[in-house]
């Protein structure tokens, strides 16, 4: 069957299905079900604690400068 043979409703359904597949592929988490390394988890917990205490991280402008990026 070719697209020219589809009814308007069939074409809409095909487009809808294609868009949904694209969105699902985009939103799919490749790390789902994987364990986080303990050291990464610890770093994240420490970062969260510092943030809760009012400490700020490195400004984005500084990070960009370090990597030679224009911000």
Protein Blocks (a to p, Z undefined) as FASTA:
>chain_A
ZZklpcfklmmmmmmmmmmmmmmmmmpcfkgoiacdfklmmmmmmmmmmmmnopacddfk
lmmmmnopaZZ
